[in-house]
Amino acid sequence: MIGKMAMAVVAALAVAAASAPARAGTFSLTGEIDPARQYHTATLLPSGKVLVAGGYGSGGVGWLIDCQLYDPQKGEFGETGRLTTRRDAHTATLLPNGKVLVAGGEEVNEGGFAVLLASAELYDPASGLFSLTGSMVTGRELHTATLMGNGRVLVAGGEDAKGYAVTRAEVYDPGAASFITTGSMGVGRYGHTATALPSGEVLIAGGERIDEDGFDIALSSAEIYNPSTGRFHPTGSMRVARKHHTATLLRDGQVLLAGGEDNNGHALESAELYNPGSGTFRTVGRMMSAHDSGTATLLNDGRVLIAGGFSGASGVTAAAELFDPAGDRFVDTGNMHIAREFFTATLMSDGRVLIVGGFGFNASSGFDVVGPCEVYSP
């Protein structure tokens, strides 16, 4: 009975928040996604709606094939076509033609064992349906998929079926609807970041791998992918080894790398900026809270919203803050209503940020995947 009452309260708050105007710099509850999920993807479509695909649910739900569309005008989710394959820890990339490429990840087979996926599929907003496209050369999860200026998608790193970091990279060609191998990274990594630079190159930074002794280590190294040559080359190393961090391209062409987890398992408050011109990283002001497996979203005014994740001794956090490039500093903003990690944060067409899912404190069942969603209004 208590659980049902708590759920009713959350639902009532969500309805009230969706109908009431949000104050600037605050989070407000919006429609709830059902089933709740983590390790999903969220993609802004040309229509202004947000496609939420796959993920992992709890309570026997497991890997999800379900997908939903968030309508920012109604503040609610609606059903759309289902994936051809249930998956989590995959990637989703909006292509120039308006379709969404969903690639890789993990699912469970008929024997109940988790398997990595090489398959990929396309979501067509016009029909609301998914269809298979060419498969990746290598099955992988926790990889990155980055749209490049030439319209192709660079798929890099990830974890393979044996738990090792993948060195191999490949490129998806929308015209040929297929993946082709390209140069390999200097270091295999997963839990890293990949950022398309104004030059057309892609910055790969940090992440983790298994060392020669079988230990999981965080990486400080970074490298650059050149689409003209199809090769990676090293660039300056980060000041701090980090995995599960965020990377955000700023308006001035620099990249903000923030938070994550270090080589000792500590959630990080540190942040640094990468300068593509010099190929070097420099430290910037510390965040107000540690954010491991949180999110970072570039706002329309050039500031970056950093939210949630794991914050060390305080556990999963609802804390949020803003990075102001004008002063290279972090400033406080309203906190989320629900502490969460492994969630998505998507900048919508109206300048607000949609927060979906994740793992955190659920009012009805304690620590679990989170159904109630939120919207940040700058």
C-alpha positions in Angstrom: 0.0 0.0 0.0 2.8 2.4 0.9 4.5 1.7 -2.5 1.3 2.4 -4.4 0.7 5.6 -2.5 4.3 6.8 -3.2 3.8 6.0 -6.9 0.6 8.0 -6.9 2.3 10.9 -5.4 5.1 10.8 -8.0 2.5 10.6 -10.8 0.5 13.5 -9.4 3.7 15.6 -9.1 4.5 14.8 -12.7 1.1 15.8 -14.0 1.2 19.0 -12.0 4.7 19.8 -13.2 3.9 19.2 -16.8 1.0 21.7 -16.7 2.7 24.4 -14.6 5.3 26.7 -16.1 8.9 25.8 -14.9 11.1 28.4 -13.3 14.4 29.3 -14.9 17.3 27.2 -14.0 15.2 24.4 -12.4 14.1 20.8 -13.0 10.5 19.9 -13.2 8.9 16.5 -13.3 7.3 15.4 -16.6 5.7 12.3 -18.0 6.9 8.9 -16.7 8.4 6.3 -19.1 7.1 2.8 -18.7 8.9 0.4 -18.6 11.6 2.3 -16.6 15.1 1.8 -18.0 18.8 2.4 -17.8 21.6 2.0 -20.4 19.2 3.2 -23.1 19.6 5.9 -25.8 17.7 9.1 -26.4 17.8 11.0 -29.8 16.3 14.3 -30.8 14.4 13.9 -34.1 13.9 16.6 -36.7 10.2 16.7 -35.6 11.2 17.9 -32.1 10.2 14.6 -30.5 12.8 12.5 -28.6 13.3 8.8 -29.5 14.1 6.6 -26.5 15.3 3.2 -27.5 16.0 0.0 -25.7 17.8 -0.2 -22.4 17.6 -2.5 -19.4 14.6 -2.7 -17.0 14.3 -4.5 -13.7 11.8 -6.7 -12.0 12.1 -9.4 -14.6 11.8 -7.0 -17.5 15.5 -7.3 -18.5 16.7 -6.2 -21.9 14.2 -4.0 -23.7 12.9 -4.1 -27.3 10.4 -1.3 -26.5 10.9 2.2 -27.8 9.0 5.4 -27.1 8.7 9.0 -28.3 8.6 12.0 -25.9 6.4 14.8 -27.1 7.7 18.1 -25.5 4.4 19.9 -26.1 2.3 17.3 -24.3 5.0 16.4 -21.8 4.3 12.7 -22.2 5.6 9.5 -23.9 3.9 7.5 -26.6 4.7 4.2 -28.2 6.5 3.8 -31.5 8.0 0.9 -33.5 10.0 -1.8 -31.6 13.6 -2.6 -32.1 14.3 -5.7 -34.2 16.5 -6.9 -31.4 16.3 -6.1 -27.7 19.5 -4.3 -26.6 21.2 -2.1 -24.0 24.5 -0.3 -23.8 24.2 0.4 -27.6 24.5 3.6 -29.5 22.0 5.7 -31.4 23.1 8.3 -34.0 20.9 10.7 -36.0 21.9 10.6 -39.6 21.7 13.5 -42.1 18.7 11.8 -43.8 16.7 12.0 -40.5 16.9 8.3 -39.8 18.5 7.0 -36.6 21.3 4.4 -36.6 21.1 2.0 -33.6 24.2 -0.2 -33.3 25.7 -2.9 -31.1 25.0 -3.4 -27.4 24.1 -6.4 -25.4 21.1 -8.8 -25.2 20.2 -12.1 -23.7 20.0 -15.3 -25.8 17.5 -18.2 -25.4 19.8 -19.9 -22.9 19.7 -16.8 -20.7 23.2 -15.8 -21.3 24.2 -12.2 -22.2 25.7 -11.8 -25.7 27.2 -8.9 -27.5 25.7 -7.7 -30.7 27.2 -6.8 -34.1 23.8 -6.1 -35.6 22.5 -2.6 -36.4 19.2 -1.1 -37.4 17.6 2.1 -38.7 14.6 3.9 -37.3 12.6 5.8 -39.9 10.6 8.6 -38.2 8.2 8.7 -41.2 7.0 5.2 -40.6 7.9 4.8 -37.0 9.5 1.5 -37.8 12.9 -0.1 -37.4 14.6 -2.2 -40.1 17.9 -4.0 -40.1 20.9 -2.5 -41.9 24.4 -3.9 -42.4 26.0 -5.5 -39.3 29.2 -4.2 -37.7 32.4 -6.2 -38.3 32.9 -6.5 -34.5 30.2 -7.0 -31.9 30.6 -4.5 -29.1 29.0 -2.6 -26.2 29.9 0.6 -24.3 31.4 1.9 -27.6 31.0 5.3 -29.2 29.3 6.2 -32.5 30.1 9.7 -33.8 28.6 11.4 -36.8 31.3 13.0 -38.9 31.2 15.9 -41.3 31.2 13.6 -44.3 27.9 12.0 -43.1 29.5 8.8 -42.0 29.5 7.4 -38.5 32.7 6.4 -36.7 32.3 3.4 -34.3 35.2 3.1 -32.0 36.2 1.0 -29.0 33.9 -0.8 -26.7 34.0 -4.1 -24.8 34.1 -7.4 -26.7 32.6 -10.8 -25.8 35.6 -11.7 -23.6 35.4 -8.4 -21.6 38.5 -6.9 -23.3 38.7 -3.4 -24.7 38.3 -3.2 -28.5 41.1 -1.5 -30.5 39.4 -1.9 -33.9 37.2 0.8 -35.4 34.8 0.9 -38.3 32.7 3.4 -40.2 29.1 3.2 -41.2 28.3 4.5 -44.7 24.6 5.5 -45.0 24.8 5.4 -48.8 26.0 1.8 -48.9 24.1 0.8 -45.7 27.1 -1.0 -44.5 30.1 -0.9 -42.1 33.7 -0.9 -43.3 36.8 -1.4 -41.3 39.1 1.6 -40.7 42.3 2.2 -38.8 42.7 0.8 -35.3 43.2 2.9 -32.1 46.5 3.0 -30.5 44.9 1.7 -27.3 41.8 -0.4 -26.9 39.2 1.3 -24.6 35.6 1.4 -23.5 33.8 3.8 -21.3 35.6 6.5 -23.2 34.3 9.6 -25.1 34.4 10.6 -28.8 33.9 14.2 -29.9 33.6 15.5 -33.5 35.8 18.5 -33.8 35.2 21.5 -36.1 38.2 20.3 -38.2 36.2 17.1 -39.1 38.5 15.0 -36.9 37.3 13.0 -33.9 38.8 13.3 -30.4 38.9 9.9 -28.5 39.7 10.4 -24.8 40.1 8.3 -21.7 38.1 5.2 -20.9 39.3 1.9 -19.5 40.9 -1.4 -20.4 42.1 -4.6 -18.8 45.9 -4.5 -18.2 48.4 -7.4 -18.5 47.7 -8.5 -14.9 44.0 -8.6 -15.5 43.2 -5.4 -13.6 40.7 -2.8 -14.9 42.5 0.5 -15.3 41.4 4.0 -16.2 43.2 5.8 -19.1 44.6 9.3 -19.5 45.6 8.9 -23.1 43.8 10.5 -26.1 44.0 10.2 -29.8 42.6 11.8 -33.0 40.8 10.0 -35.9 41.4 11.6 -39.3 38.6 10.7 -41.7 40.7 11.7 -44.7 43.4 9.1 -43.9 41.2 6.6 -41.9 43.9 6.5 -39.2 44.3 7.4 -35.6 47.2 9.4 -34.2 48.1 10.3 -30.6 47.5 13.7 -29.1 48.2 15.2 -25.7 47.2 13.1 -22.6 44.6 14.3 -20.1 45.8 15.6 -16.8 43.8 12.9 -15.0 43.0 9.3 -16.0 39.3 9.0 -16.2 36.5 6.7 -17.4 32.7 7.1 -17.6 33.3 10.8 -17.9 31.7 13.3 -20.2 33.0 15.3 -23.2 31.3 18.4 -24.6 32.3 20.5 -27.6 32.1 24.1 -26.7 31.3 27.0 -29.0 35.0 28.1 -29.2 36.0 24.7 -30.5 37.5 23.4 -27.2 36.3 20.3 -25.5 35.2 20.1 -21.9 36.0 16.7 -20.2 34.5 16.4 -16.8 34.1 14.0 -13.9 34.2 10.2 -14.3 36.1 7.7 -12.2 39.9 7.6 -11.7 42.3 4.6 -11.5 41.5 4.1 -7.8 37.8 3.9 -8.2 37.1 7.4 -6.9 34.4 9.6 -8.5 36.0 12.8 -9.8 35.3 16.5 -9.3 38.0 17.6 -11.7 37.6 18.9 -15.2 39.8 19.9 -18.1 39.7 21.5 -21.5 41.2 20.2 -24.7 42.5 22.7 -27.2 42.5 21.2 -30.7 45.0 23.9 -31.9 47.7 22.9 -29.5 46.6 19.3 -28.9 46.9 19.8 -25.2 44.7 19.6 -22.1 44.6 22.1 -19.2 42.8 21.9 -15.9 39.8 24.1 -15.2 37.9 24.9 -12.0 36.7 21.9 -10.0 33.1 20.9 -10.0 30.9 21.4 -7.0 30.2 17.7 -6.8 31.8 14.6 -8.3 29.9 13.1 -11.3 30.7 9.6 -12.4 28.4 8.2 -15.1 26.5 11.5 -15.2 25.6 13.6 -18.2 26.8 16.8 -19.8 24.6 18.9 -22.2 25.6 22.0 -24.2 22.8 24.6 -23.7 21.8 27.2 -26.3 23.6 29.9 -24.4 27.0 28.1 -24.5 26.9 26.9 -20.9 27.1 23.2 -20.1 24.6 21.4 -17.8 26.3 18.6 -15.8 23.9 16.4 -13.8 23.7 13.3 -11.7 25.9 10.2 -11.7 27.7 8.6 -8.8 29.3 11.1 -6.3 31.5 8.9 -4.1 30.6 8.7 -0.4 27.2 10.3 -1.0 26.3 7.7 -3.6 24.0 8.3 -6.6 23.4 12.0 -6.7 20.7 14.5 -7.9 23.2 17.3 -7.9 23.5 19.5 -11.0 25.7 22.4 -12.0 26.6 24.6 -14.9 30.0 25.2 -16.5 30.4 28.8 -17.7 33.0 29.0 -20.4 33.2 32.8 -19.9 35.0 32.3 -16.6 36.0 28.7 -16.8 34.0 28.0 -13.7 31.2 25.9 -12.3 28.1 27.4 -10.8 25.2 25.9 -8.9 21.8 25.3 -10.5 18.7 23.5 -9.3 19.1 19.9 -8.5 17.1 17.0 -10.1 14.1 15.7 -8.2 15.5 12.2 -8.3 19.1 11.0 -7.9 20.2 8.9 -10.9 23.0 7.5 -13.0 23.2 5.7 -16.4 20.5 8.1 -17.7 20.2 10.3 -20.7 20.0 14.1 -21.0 18.8 15.4 -24.4 18.7 19.1 -25.5 15.3 19.7 -27.1 14.4 22.1 -29.8 12.9 24.6 -27.3 16.2 24.8 -25.4 15.1 22.6 -22.5 16.8 19.4 -21.5 15.0 16.1 -21.2 16.2 13.7 -18.4 15.1 10.1 -18.9 15.5 6.9 -16.9 18.6 5.8 -15.1 19.4 4.0 -11.9 18.6 5.7 -8.6 16.2 5.8 -5.7 12.8 4.7 -6.7 10.0 5.8 -4.3 8.2 2.5 -4.6 11.0 0.0 -4.6 14.2 1.6 -3.2 17.3 1.6 -5.4 16.1 0.6 -8.9 15.7 1.8 -12.4 13.8 5.1 -12.5 10.6 5.8 -14.4 9.7 9.4 -13.6 11.4 11.8 -16.0 12.4 15.5 -15.7 12.9 18.6 -17.8 15.5 21.2 -17.1 14.6 24.8 -18.0 17.7 27.1 -18.2 
